[in-house]
Amino acid sequence: MAEWTDRYWTSAEGLKLHYRDYAGPLEKPPILCIPGLTRNARDFEGVADRHAGDWRVICVDLRGRGSSDHDPDSSRYSPHHYAADLLKLLDQLGIADAVFVGTSLGGIVTMLMAATDGDRIASALLNDVGPEIDKAGLDRIAAYVGKDVRFADWDEAVNELAARNHDIFPRWGPDDWARFARRVCCEDGGKVRFDYDMRIVDNFNAARAGEPMNAWPLLQGLRGKPVTILRGELSDLLSEATAERMKEEIGAMAELVTVPAVGHAPTLDERESVDALERLLRRVEELEQ
């Protein structure tokens, strides 16, 4: 596993937020990895293993996840606050722009930043998310998010997660599920639990109950940039039709890649995902020359 340094920055509200900093050259944009709703920086260990050294890789824990502080005000668990946090991090580090790799919620934050601060995005990989989100996927997420399940030990956690998520990763074996459990869970009081503040469900439910916004204009900020749209073939969150429209809206610089036999969301460790990110990074290097 590539070596990293644990570092921190402070949100506008004074929250101590964590990121893994994998060293790499400073003369090109770093890879900024932004995880999904209930996930954390550990999701991108494979990305860092493959690219750290050739690229600086920064993997964040959004507020309320992993080693970042929980927010006492759950209404601030919102994409706008996450985007503000990331802008503050980039400013603190003196980073003009970055290669944004956003999974699910991380992709939503990326699209939002493209609309408000597009010059900070050198390129982007949007992992299984778009301006329209299928109801089936939202309903599935709603069935588990915010439920403070405690497992007796790691073996129970692995077995339960495999049983619950087999349809998402039907080709996985025991080692894959063990790695997955270690990424999404942590030890607490002799038990194993999910590594996030359960109150993120408050804003998730509020967003589901409200009127859906027209998010398609957010993609305009990505036009003219190298963009990869990654979709799991079995995804219940990003439809094939939405992904195809995203490619058309972003234009000639967009590539659509479908990862076979995977649901929401690809882990970025699949061969197709690895190759897609490598192609994206080569395009960034060509533009930087």
MARTI-846533 format. One record per residue: residue in one letter; y, z, x of N, C-alpha, C, O in turn; residue number from 1. Coordinates in steps of 0.02 Angstrom, whole numbers, always signed. Layout:
<tinus>
  r    n.c2    n.c3    n.c1   ca.c2   ca.c3   ca.c1    c.c2    c.c3    c.c1    o.c2    o.c3    o.c1    k
  A       Y       Z       X       Y       Z       X       Y       Z       X       Y       Z       X  NUM
...
</tinus>
This chain:
<tinus>
  r    n.c2    n.c3    n.c1   ca.c2   ca.c3   ca.c1    c.c2    c.c3    c.c1    o.c2    o.c3    o.c1    k
  M     -59      +0     +42      +0      +0      +0     +62      +0     +44     +67     +38     +92    1
  A    +110     -43     +27    +172     -47     +65    +209     +20     +62    +205     +56     +12    2
  E    +243     +36    +116    +280     +99    +120    +348     +92     +86    +379     +39     +87    3
  W    +370    +147     +57    +435    +147     +25    +469    +213     +39    +439    +261     +63    4
  T    +534    +215     +24    +573    +276     +27    +595    +293     -44    +622    +251     -80    5
  D    +585    +356     -64    +610    +378    -129    +685    +391    -123    +707    +430     -81    6
  R    +723    +358    -165    +796    +366    -164    +820    +379    -235    +783    +372    -283    7
  Y    +883    +399    -240    +911    +419    -305    +983    +394    -312   +1019    +385    -262    8
  W   +1002    +383    -374   +1073    +372    -389   +1090    +411    -452   +1045    +438    -485    9
  T   +1153    +413    -469   +1176    +455    -524   +1207    +412    -578   +1249    +370    -565   10
  S   +1186    +424    -640   +1214    +387    -696   +1285    +411    -712   +1307    +462    -685   11
  A   +1319    +375    -755   +1387    +394    -775   +1388    +463    -808   +1439    +497    -805   12
  E   +1332    +483    -838   +1328    +548    -872   +1303    +603    -825   +1296    +661    -846   13
  G   +1289    +586    -763   +1266    +636    -715   +1192    +643    -709   +1168    +691    -678   14
  L   +1152    +597    -737   +1080    +600    -731   +1059    +576    -661   +1085    +527    -636   15
  K   +1011    +611    -631    +983    +591    -567    +927    +542    -579    +876    +559    -609   16
  L    +936    +480    -557    +889    +426    -570    +855    +404    -506    +886    +403    -452   17
  H    +792    +387    -512    +750    +375    -453    +732    +301    -445    +725    +265    -495   18
  Y    +726    +280    -383    +698    +214    -369    +659    +216    -303    +673    +255    -258   19
  R    +610    +172    -300    +573    +161    -238    +608    +105    -200    +622     +51    -228   20
  D    +622    +116    -137    +657     +67     -96    +610     +44     -41    +596     +81      +6   21
  Y    +586     -18     -47    +543     -48      +3    +587     -91     +49    +623    -135     +25   22
  A    +584     -79    +113    +630    -110    +160    +618    -185    +164    +562    -210    +158   23
  G    +673    -221    +176    +671    -293    +186    +739    -316    +210    +785    -276    +216   24
  P    +745    -381    +225    +808    -407    +252    +866    -399    +202    +857    -402    +142   25
  L    +925    -388    +230    +984    -376    +188   +1025    -439    +176   +1072    -439    +138   26
  E   +1005    -494    +210   +1046    -554    +204   +1027    -597    +143   +1060    -648    +130   27
  K    +976    -577    +106    +960    -613     +45    +953    -563     -12    +944    -504      +0   28
  P    +957    -587     -74    +955    -540    -130    +890    -501    -132    +837    -529    -119   29
  P    +892    -436    -147    +830    -398    -155    +796    -416    -221    +826    -446    -266   30
  I    +733    -398    -226    +696    -402    -289    +706    -337    -325    +687    -284    -300   31
  L    +735    -339    -384    +748    -280    -425    +698    -279    -483    +701    -322    -527   32
  C    +653    -231    -483    +599    -227    -532    +615    -175    -585    +629    -117    -570   33
  I    +614    -197    -649    +633    -155    -705    +574    -150    -753    +552    -201    -780   34
  P    +548     -90    -765    +486     -84    -804    +497     -85    -879    +554     -87    -904   35
  G    +441     -84    -915    +441     -84    -988    +456     -16   -1018    +471     +32    -983   36
  L    +452     -13   -1085    +475     +44   -1124    +448    +111   -1100    +486    +158   -1091   37
  T    +383    +115   -1090    +352    +179   -1072    +328    +181   -1000    +289    +224    -981   38
  R    +352    +134    -960    +324    +124    -893    +372    +146    -839    +426    +171    -854   39
  N    +354    +136    -777    +393    +163    -721    +385    +119    -660    +353     +66    -662   40
  A    +414    +142    -604    +415    +102    -542    +346     +85    -516    +338     +36    -481   41
  R    +296    +125    -532    +229    +114    -505    +199     +48    -530    +153     +22    -498   42
  D    +224     +22    -585    +199     -42    -611    +205     -99    -561    +169    -148    -565   43
  F    +251     -92    -513    +267    -148    -469    +239    -138    -398    +263    -169    -351   44
  E    +189     -94    -392    +160     -83    -326    +132    -148    -297    +140    -161    -237   45
  G    +100    -189    -338     +73    -252    -314    +127    -300    -290    +119    -333    -239   46
  V    +182    -303    -328    +238    -346    -308    +264    -324    -240    +276    -366    -196   47
  A    +272    -258    -231    +297    -232    -168    +247    -245    -111    +268    -264     -56   48
  D    +183    -236    -124    +132    -248     -72    +136    -320     -46    +127    -332     +13   49
  R    +149    -367     -91    +149    -437     -72    +214    -459     -39    +214    -504      +2   50
  H    +270    -428     -58    +335    -456     -37    +378    -410      +5    +425    -434     +37   51
  A    +364    -344      +7    +405    -300     +48    +401    -321    +121    +348    -341    +144   52
  G    +456    -317    +155    +460    -340    +224    +493    -408    +226    +543    -417    +262   53
  D    +466    -456    +188    +499    -521    +182    +559    -516    +135    +608    -553    +142   54
  W    +555    -470     +88    +609    -457     +40    +618    -381     +34    +570    -343     +40   55
  R    +679    -359     +22    +688    -290      +1    +667    -286     -72    +687    -328    -113   56
  V    +628    -236     -89    +603    -228    -158    +626    -160    -183    +612    -109    -152   57
  I    +661    -160    -239    +687     -99    -269    +655     -92    -338    +664    -134    -382   58
  C    +617     -39    -348    +580     -27    -410    +609     +36    -443    +604     +90    -414   59
  V    +638     +29    -501    +674     +85    -532    +632    +121    -583    +588     +92    -615   60
  D    +646    +185    -590    +625    +224    -649    +686    +229    -694    +735    +261    -677   61
  L    +684    +196    -752    +739    +203    -799    +745    +276    -821    +697    +314    -816   62
  R    +803    +295    -844    +813    +364    -867    +758    +383    -917    +741    +345    -962   63
  G    +731    +444    -907    +678    +468    -951    +608    +447    -930    +560    +463    -965   64
  R    +602    +412    -874    +537    +389    -851    +524    +412    -779    +571    +421    -740   65
  G    +460    +420    -763    +441    +434    -694    +478    +493    -665    +479    +547    -694   66
  S    +510    +483    -608    +545    +536    -573    +619    +539    -589    +656    +577    -558   67
  S    +642    +501    -638    +711    +504    -660    +721    +560    -711    +674    +577    -748   68
  D    +782    +587    -714    +797    +639    -762    +788    +614    -833    +798    +555    -848   69
  H    +768    +660    -877    +769    +647    -948    +839    +656    -974    +877    +699    -951   70
  D    +858    +615   -1023    +925    +619   -1052    +925    +669   -1109    +884    +663   -1155   71
  P    +970    +719   -1109    +973    +766   -1165    +994    +733   -1230    +983    +762   -1284   72
  D   +1025    +674   -1226   +1046    +638   -1286   +1002    +577   -1293   +1012    +527   -1258   73
  S    +953    +579   -1338    +904    +524   -1343    +935    +459   -1368    +905    +406   -1359   74
  S    +995    +462   -1397   +1027    +400   -1419   +1048    +357   -1361   +1062    +297   -1369   75
  R   +1049    +386   -1301   +1068    +347   -1241   +1008    +313   -1209   +1015    +281   -1157   76
  Y    +949    +319   -1239    +892    +279   -1216    +898    +210   -1247    +860    +192   -1293   77
  S    +946    +171   -1222    +961    +106   -1251    +971     +55   -1196    +990     +73   -1140   78
  P    +959      -9   -1211    +969     -61   -1160   +1038     -62   -1129   +1045     -75   -1070   79
  H   +1090     -48   -1169   +1158     -48   -1142   +1166      +7   -1089   +1199      -4   -1038   80
  H   +1137     +65   -1100   +1142    +118   -1051   +1100    +102    -989   +1121    +117    -933   81
  Y   +1041     +72    -999   +1000     +53    -941   +1037      +1    -899   +1037      +5    -837   82
  A   +1069     -47    -932   +1107     -98    -895   +1163     -66    -855   +1175     -84    -798   83
  A   +1199     -19    -886   +1253     +16    -850   +1226     +54    -790   +1258     +55    -737   84
  D   +1168     +85    -798   +1137    +121    -742   +1122     +73    -685   +1135     +90    -627   85
  L   +1095     +15    -700   +1077     -32    -648   +1138     -61    -613   +1137     -71    -552   86
  L   +1190     -74    -651   +1252     -97    -620   +1280     -45    -571   +1305     -61    -518   87
  K   +1275     +18    -591   +1299     +72    -547   +1257     +75    -484   +1283     +86    -429   88
  L   +1191     +65    -490   +1148     +64    -432   +1167      +7    -385   +1174     +17    -325   89
  L   +1175     -53    -412   +1192    -111    -371   +1259     -99    -335   +1267    -116    -276   90
  D   +1307     -71    -372   +1372     -57    -341   +1365      -5    -286   +1395     -12    -233   91
  Q   +1326     +46    -298   +1317     +99    -249   +1287     +72    -185   +1305     +93    -130   92
  L   +1240     +24    -192   +1206      -4    -134   +1243     -63    -103   +1223     -90     -52   93
  G   +1298     -84    -135   +1335    -141    -110   +1298    -206    -116   +1305    -251     -74   94
  I   +1258    -213    -169   +1218    -273    -181   +1255    -318    -229   +1270    -299    -286   95
  A   +1271    -379    -206   +1309    -425    -248   +1266    -454    -304   +1288    -458    -361   96
  D   +1204    -473    -287   +1159    -500    -338   +1087    -487    -317   +1073    -469    -260   97
  A   +1042    -495    -365    +971    -479    -353    +927    -526    -392    +949    -559    -439   98
  V    +864    -529    -372    +812    -563    -410    +785    -512    -460    +750    -466    -440   99
  F    +800    -521    -523    +780    -474    -575    +710    -491    -598    +696    -547    -619  100
  V    +665    -441    -595    +598    -448    -622    +592    -395    -677    +584    -336    -663  101
  G    +595    -418    -739    +596    -371    -795    +537    -380    -841    +526    -433    -869  102
  T    +498    -326    -849    +441    -327    -894    +461    -298    -961    +486    -241    -964  103
  S    +451    -335   -1015    +463    -311   -1083    +534    -283   -1090    +582    -321   -1087  104
  L    +542    -217   -1098    +610    -188   -1101    +651    -209   -1041    +710    -222   -1047  105
  G    +620    -211    -982    +656    -232    -922    +683    -303    -928    +736    -318    -901  106
  G    +646    -346    -964    +671    -413    -977    +729    -414   -1025    +775    -454   -1018  107
  I    +726    -369   -1075    +783    -364   -1122    +846    -342   -1085    +899    -370   -1096  108
  V    +839    -293   -1041    +896    -270   -1001    +922    -327    -958    +982    -335    -950  109
  T    +877    -367    -930    +897    -424    -889    +936    -474    -930    +988    -498    -907  110
  M    +913    -490    -990    +949    -537   -1033   +1018    -510   -1051   +1067    -547   -1053  111
  L   +1021    -446   -1065   +1085    -415   -1082   +1134    -420   -1023   +1192    -437   -1032  112
  M   +1109    -406    -963   +1152    -410    -905   +1172    -482    -890   +1226    -495    -864  113
  A   +1129    -530    -907   +1147    -600    -897   +1207    -619    -940   +1248    -660    -919  114
  A   +1213    -587    -999   +1268    -603   -1043   +1332    -567   -1024   +1387    -592   -1037  115
  T   +1326    -509    -991   +1386    -469    -976   +1406    -471    -903   +1465    -468    -886  116
  D   +1356    -478    -858   +1368    -476    -786   +1322    -526    -751   +1287    -509    -704  117
  G   +1324    -588    -775   +1277    -638    -752   +1281    -653    -678   +1233    -676    -648  118
  D   +1339    -640    -647   +1346    -654    -575   +1304    -607    -533   +1295    -620    -473  119
  R   +1279    -552    -563   +1236    -506    -525   +1163    -529    -523   +1122    -499    -489  120
  I   +1147    -582    -560   +1078    -606    -564   +1072    -670    -524   +1099    -722    -544  121
  A   +1037    -667    -468   +1024    -727    -428    +971    -770    -461    +975    -832    -460  122
  S    +921    -738    -490    +868    -771    -527    +832    -717    -567    +846    -658    -558  123
  A    +787    -738    -610    +754    -689    -654    +684    -711    -671    +669    -770    -680  124
  L    +640    -661    -676    +575    -669    -707    +573    -625    -769    +578    -563    -764  125
  L    +566    -656    -826    +561    -620    -890    +488    -615    -909    +457    -665    -927  126
  N    +462    -555    -906    +390    -545    -915    +373    -526    -987    +381    -469   -1008  127
  D    +351    -576   -1025    +323    -568   -1092    +373    -537   -1141    +357    -491   -1178  128
  V    +433    -564   -1140    +484    -540   -1187    +536    -595   -1196    +547    -636   -1151  129
  G    +568    -595   -1253    +619    -645   -1266    +669    -621   -1319    +667    -563   -1339  130
  P    +713    -665   -1341    +764    -647   -1390    +735    -630   -1459    +767    -596   -1499  131
  E    +674    -654   -1473    +639    -637   -1534    +574    -602   -1516    +536    -625   -1474  132
  I    +561    -545   -1550    +502    -506   -1536    +459    -504   -1599    +483    -487   -1653  133
  D    +396    -521   -1592    +351    -524   -1650    +339    -454   -1679    +331    -406   -1642  134
  K    +337    -451   -1745    +327    -387   -1779    +260    -355   -1762    +255    -294   -1757  135
  A    +209    -396   -1752    +143    -368   -1736    +146    -326   -1672    +116    -272   -1669  136
  G    +182    -350   -1623    +188    -313   -1561    +228    -249   -1569    +210    -197   -1542  137
  L    +282    -253   -1607    +322    -193   -1620    +281    -141   -1658    +286     -81   -1643  138
  D    +242    -163   -1706    +201    -116   -1745    +149     -83   -1699    +135     -23   -1706  139
  R    +121    -121   -1654     +72     -92   -1608    +104     -40   -1563     +76     +14   -1552  140
  I    +163     -55   -1537    +198      -7   -1494    +216     +55   -1533    +210    +111   -1508  141
  A    +239     +45   -1595    +258    +102   -1637    +200    +149   -1650    +211    +209   -1663  142
  A    +139    +124   -1646     +81    +166   -1660     +66    +216   -1605     +30    +264   -1615  143
  Y     +94    +204   -1544     +78    +251   -1490    +139    +281   -1456    +134    +335   -1427  144
  V    +197    +248   -1457    +254    +273   -1419    +278    +339   -1447    +282    +348   -1508  145
  G    +295    +385   -1403    +322    +450   -1424    +270    +501   -1444    +287    +556   -1465  146
  K    +206    +484   -1438    +153    +532   -1455    +130    +567   -1391    +103    +534   -1346  147
  D    +140    +631   -1387    +129    +669   -1325     +55    +687   -1319     +35    +745   -1326  148
  V     +14    +636   -1305     -58    +645   -1296     -71    +679   -1229     -41    +660   -1179  149
  R    -116    +727   -1228    -137    +759   -1166    -211    +748   -1155    -252    +763   -1199  150
  F    -229    +722   -1097    -299    +710   -1080    -323    +768   -1037    -285    +796    -997  151
  A    -386    +785   -1043    -414    +842   -1006    -414    +829    -931    -403    +875    -892  152
  D    -427    +766    -911    -429    +749    -840    -420    +674    -834    -411    +638    -883  153
  W    -423    +649    -772    -412    +578    -760    -468    +536    -789    -456    +480    -812  154
  D    -529    +561    -788    -585    +522    -816    -574    +510    -891    -585    +455    -916  155
  E    -552    +562    -926    -540    +553    -998    -482    +504   -1009    -485    +462   -1054  156
  A    -430    +510    -968    -373    +464    -975    -395    +392    -965    -376    +348   -1004  157
  V    -434    +380    -913    -457    +312    -899    -499    +285    -957    -489    +228    -979  158
  N    -545    +325    -982    -589    +302   -1036    -550    +289   -1100    -563    +239   -1135  159
  E    -503    +332   -1116    -463    +323   -1177    -418    +262   -1173    -413    +223   -1221  160
  L    -386    +253   -1115    -342    +195   -1107    -382    +130   -1109    -358     +80   -1137  161
  A    -441    +130   -1080    -483     +70   -1082    -503     +54   -1154    -503      -4   -1174  162
  A    -521    +105   -1192    -542     +94   -1261    -484     +68   -1304    -493     +24   -1346  163
  R    -425     +96   -1293    -367     +77   -1334    -341      +6   -1317    -318     -29   -1361  164
  N    -346     -13   -1254    -311     -73   -1231    -358    -129   -1210    -336    -177   -1178  165
  H    -421    -124   -1228    -469    -175   -1207    -449    -245   -1230    -458    -293   -1193  166
  D    -420    -251   -1290    -402    -316   -1316    -344    -347   -1276    -336    -408   -1277  167
  I    -305    -306   -1242    -248    -331   -1203    -272    -358   -1136    -246    -409   -1111  168
  F    -320    -324   -1106    -347    -345   -1041    -424    -349   -1046    -458    -307   -1017  169
  P    -450    -398   -1082    -522    -400   -1096    -565    -411   -1034    -626    -398   -1036  170
  R    -536    -434    -979    -576    -448    -919    -576    -391    -869    -607    -396    -816  171
  W    -541    -337    -884    -536    -282    -836    -601    -243    -829    -640    -237    -876  172
  G    -611    -217    -768    -667    -173    -754    -643    -102    -740    -583     -88    -745  173
  P    -689     -57    -723    -672     +14    -713    -616     +25    -662    -573     +67    -673  174
  D    -615     -12    -607    -563      -2    -556    -494     -21    -583    -445     +12    -567  175
  D    -492     -73    -623    -428     -94    -653    -401     -40    -699    -341     -24    -697  176
  W    -445     -11    -740    -422     +41    -787    -402    +105    -750    -356    +139    -771  177
  A    -436    +120    -696    -418    +179    -657    -348    +170    -626    -308    +216    -626  178
  R    -335    +111    -599    -269     +97    -570    -215     +99    -625    -160    +125    -613  179
  F    -230     +71    -682    -183     +71    -738    -166    +143    -759    -107    +159    -769  180
  A    -216    +186    -765    -204    +255    -785    -159    +291    -736    -114    +328    -757  181
  R    -168    +280    -672    -127    +313    -621     -55    +289    -623      -9    +324    -603  182
  R     -46    +228    -647     +22    +201    -652     +59    +228    -712    +120    +241    -709  183
  V     +25    +237    -768     +61    +255    -829     +60    +330    -844     +99    +353    -886  184
  C     +17    +368    -810     +10    +439    -824     +27    +481    -763     +34    +456    -707  185
  C     +33    +546    -775     +45    +594    -721     +11    +660    -740      -8    +670    -798  186
  E      +4    +704    -691     -25    +770    -704     +30    +819    -724     +85    +817    -697  187
  D     +14    +862    -772     +63    +910    -796     +26    +970    -826     -10    +963    -876  188
  G     +33   +1029    -795      +3   +1089    -822     -72   +1086    -827    -101   +1114    -874  189
  G    -105   +1053    -780    -177   +1049    -781    -204    +994    -826    -265    +984    -830  190
  K    -160    +957    -860    -180    +902    -903    -152    +837    -874    -114    +838    -826  191
  V    -170    +782    -905    -143    +716    -888    -106    +690    -949    -133    +690   -1004  192
  R     -45    +668    -938      -4    +644    -994     +33    +580    -973     +35    +562    -914  193
  F     +62    +547   -1022    +103    +488   -1008    +168    +509    -974    +197    +560    -991  194
  D    +191    +468    -927    +245    +487    -883    +314    +464    -909    +348    +425    -876  195
  Y    +332    +488    -968    +398    +472    -995    +418    +525   -1047    +376    +562   -1072  196
  D    +483    +526   -1062    +510    +572   -1112    +492    +546   -1181    +511    +490   -1199  197
  M    +455    +586   -1219    +432    +563   -1285    +489    +545   -1332    +479    +510   -1381  198
  R    +549    +570   -1317    +606    +558   -1362    +634    +487   -1356    +681    +470   -1392  199
  I    +605    +446   -1312    +627    +376   -1313    +610    +343   -1379    +637    +290   -1396  200
  V    +564    +373   -1417    +544    +345   -1481    +602    +347   -1532    +603    +307   -1578  201
  D    +650    +393   -1523    +705    +399   -1571    +744    +334   -1575    +756    +308   -1629  202
  N    +765    +309   -1518    +805    +248   -1518    +763    +187   -1534    +787    +139   -1564  203
  F    +699    +188   -1515    +654    +134   -1532    +648    +128   -1608    +651     +73   -1635  204
  N    +638    +184   -1642    +632    +183   -1715    +698    +163   -1747    +698    +127   -1797  205
  A    +754    +186   -1720    +819    +167   -1748    +830     +92   -1742    +857     +61   -1788  206
  A    +810     +63   -1686    +819      -9   -1677    +774     -48   -1725    +794    -100   -1751  207
  R    +714     -23   -1736    +668     -57   -1783    +694     -55   -1854    +684    -103   -1892  208
  A    +727      -1   -1872    +752      +8   -1940    +815     -32   -1953    +831     -48   -2010  209
  G    +852     -49   -1900    +915     -85   -1908    +905    -160   -1915    +849    -185   -1912  210
  E    +961    -194   -1926    +959    -266   -1932    +949    -297   -1863    +984    -279   -1816  211
  P    +902    -343   -1856    +892    -375   -1790    +953    -416   -1771    +981    -452   -1811  212
  M    +973    -409   -1708   +1030    -447   -1683   +1008    -517   -1663    +949    -529   -1648  213
  N   +1055    -563   -1663   +1041    -630   -1637   +1048    -628   -1562   +1103    -631   -1535  214
  A    +992    -622   -1528    +992    -614   -1455    +989    -680   -1417    +993    -679   -1356  215
  W    +983    -735   -1451    +977    -799   -1416   +1037    -815   -1372   +1028    -843   -1318  216
  P   +1098    -797   -1392   +1155    -811   -1347   +1150    -776   -1279   +1183    -798   -1232  217
  L   +1110    -723   -1274   +1104    -689   -1210   +1077    -734   -1155   +1091    -725   -1096  218
  L   +1038    -784   -1175   +1006    -828   -1125   +1056    -874   -1091   +1042    -902   -1038  219
  Q   +1115    -883   -1121   +1163    -929   -1092   +1183    -908   -1022   +1199    -950    -980  220
  G   +1183    -843   -1009   +1201    -818    -943   +1150    -834    -890   +1163    -824    -830  221
  L   +1091    -859    -910   +1039    -877    -862   +1037    -952    -848   +1000    -974    -804  222
  R   +1076    -991    -884   +1078   -1063    -872   +1103   -1076    -801   +1151   -1045    -778  223
  G   +1070   -1123    -768   +1091   -1140    -700   +1061   -1095    -647   +1074   -1105    -587  224
  K   +1020   -1047    -667    +987   -1003    -620    +911   -1016    -622    +885   -1036    -674  225
  P    +876   -1004    -566    +803   -1008    -569    +776    -952    -613    +789    -894    -601  226
  V    +738    -971    -663    +711    -922    -710    +637    -938    -723    +619    -996    -733  227
  T    +596    -886    -721    +526    -893    -741    +515    -853    -804    +531    -794    -808  228
  I    +487    -886    -854    +467    -853    -917    +392    -844    -913    +354    -893    -914  229
  L    +370    -782    -909    +299    -767    -903    +274    -743    -970    +305    -699   -1001  230
  R    +219    -770    -993    +192    -750   -1059    +117    -739   -1053     +81    -780   -1025  231
  G     +94    -684   -1081     +22    -673   -1086      -6    -715   -1142     +22    -718   -1197  232
  E     -61    -749   -1129     -91    -793   -1179    -106    -756   -1244    -102    -786   -1298  233
  L    -125    -692   -1240    -143    -653   -1299     -86    -610   -1324     -96    -565   -1365  234
  S     -26    -622   -1300     +31    -579   -1317     +43    -576   -1392     +42    -627   -1427  235
  D     +56    -515   -1416     +77    -506   -1486    +151    -490   -1490    +176    -472   -1544  236
  L    +187    -497   -1434    +259    -482   -1433    +301    -545   -1424    +353    -552   -1455  237
  L    +277    -590   -1381    +313    -652   -1367    +270    -711   -1389    +218    -724   -1360  238
  S    +292    -746   -1441    +253    -801   -1466    +261    -862   -1421    +309    -868   -1383  239
  E    +213    -907   -1427    +216    -969   -1388    +278   -1009   -1408    +311   -1039   -1365  240
  A    +294   -1010   -1472    +352   -1048   -1496    +417   -1020   -1467    +462   -1057   -1447  241
  T    +423    -953   -1466    +483    -922   -1439    +489    -937   -1364    +544    -953   -1340  242
  A    +434    -933   -1328    +435    -947   -1256    +456   -1019   -1243    +495   -1031   -1197  243
  E    +430   -1065   -1282    +449   -1136   -1273    +524   -1146   -1287    +558   -1183   -1251  244
  R    +549   -1113   -1338    +620   -1119   -1354    +663   -1088   -1298    +715   -1115   -1281  245
  M    +640   -1033   -1270    +677   -1002   -1214    +684   -1052   -1156    +738   -1058   -1127  246
  K    +630   -1086   -1141    +632   -1135   -1087    +684   -1189   -1102    +722   -1210   -1057  247
  E    +686   -1212   -1163    +735   -1264   -1182    +806   -1236   -1179    +852   -1271   -1156  248
  E    +816   -1175   -1202    +883   -1146   -1204    +910   -1135   -1133    +969   -1146   -1120  249
  I    +868   -1113   -1087    +890   -1099   -1019    +900   -1164    -980    +946   -1169    -939  250
  G    +858   -1213    -994    +869   -1279    -964    +823   -1294    -906    +770   -1263    -898  251
  A    +844   -1342    -865    +801   -1372    -814    +777   -1323    -761    +726   -1335    -729  252
  M    +814   -1268    -751    +795   -1220    -699    +742   -1171    -722    +720   -1129    -683  253
  A    +720   -1177    -784    +671   -1129    -811    +600   -1156    -805    +587   -1215    -814  254
  E    +554   -1111    -788    +483   -1126    -787    +447   -1079    -834    +459   -1019    -833  255
  L    +403   -1106    -875    +362   -1066    -920    +291   -1063    -893    +259   -1114    -881  256
  V    +266   -1002    -884    +198    -992    -858    +160    -948    -907    +184    -895    -927  257
  T    +101    -970    -927     +58    -931    -971      +0    -901    -930     -34    -937    -893  258
  V     -10    -837    -936     -64    -802    -901    -124    -797    -948    -119    -765   -1000  259
  P    -180    -829    -931    -237    -830    -977    -270    -762    -985    -271    -721    -939  260
  A    -297    -751   -1045    -339    -692   -1060    -303    -626   -1046    -334    -578   -1024  261
  V    -238    -624   -1060    -198    -564   -1051    -151    -558   -1110    -122    -607   -1133  262
  G    -143    -496   -1135     -95    -484   -1189     -29    -459   -1161      -7    -479   -1107  263
  H      +3    -414   -1200     +68    -388   -1179     +58    -323   -1139     +33    -274   -1165  264
  A     +80    -325   -1076    +112    -380   -1041     +73    -392    -976     +39    -347    -952  265
  P     +77    -453    -949     +46    -464    -883     +69    -411    -833    +126    -388    -835  266
  T     +23    -392    -789     +38    -339    -740     +74    -365    -679     +96    -326    -637  267
  L     +80    -431    -673    +108    -465    -614     +60    -467    -555     +78    -489    -501  268
  D      -1    -443    -566     -53    -446    -515    -102    -503    -527    -145    -517    -485  269
  E     -98    -536    -585    -141    -593    -599    -123    -651    -553     -66    -658    -532  270
  R    -172    -693    -538    -160    -749    -493    -102    -792    -518     -59    -813    -478  271
  E    -100    -806    -583     -47    -848    -610     +21    -815    -603     +71    -848    -589  272
  S     +23    -749    -613     +86    -712    -606    +109    -711    -534    +168    -721    -520  273
  V     +62    -699    -489     +78    -697    -417    +107    -764    -395    +159    -766    -362  274
  D     +74    -818    -414     +98    -884    -395    +166    -900    -425    +208    -930    -392  275
  A    +176    -879    -487    +240    -892    -521    +297    -857    -486    +350    -887    -476  276
  L    +288    -794    -467    +341    -759    -432    +353    -788    -363    +411    -792    -341  277
  E    +301    -809    -329    +310    -840    -264    +350    -905    -270    +393    -918    -228  278
  R    +336    -944    -321    +376   -1006    -331    +449    -989    -345    +494   -1022    -319  279
  L    +460    -938    -385    +529    -918    -401    +566    -897    -338    +624    -917    -328  280
  L    +534    -858    -296    +566    -835    -235    +580    -892    -187    +630    -892    -152  281
  R    +536    -941    -185    +549   -1000    -143    +610   -1037    -168    +651   -1061    -128  282
  R    +618   -1042    -233    +677   -1075    -261    +741   -1037    -243    +792   -1067    -228  283
  V    +737    -971    -245    +795    -930    -225    +813    -943    -152    +871    -952    -136  284
  E    +763    -944    -109    +776    -956     -38    +806   -1024     -26    +851   -1032     +16  285
  E    +783   -1074     -63    +811   -1142     -55    +884   -1144     -76    +924   -1178     -44  286
  L    +902   -1108    -128    +971   -1106    -150   +1016   -1066    -103   +1075   -1079     -97  287
  E    +985   -1017     -68   +1024    -976     -22   +1039   -1012     +43   +1086    -993     +79  288
  Q   +1000   -1064     +59   +1009   -1099    +123   +1072   -1143    +123   +1086   -1176    +173  289
</tinus>
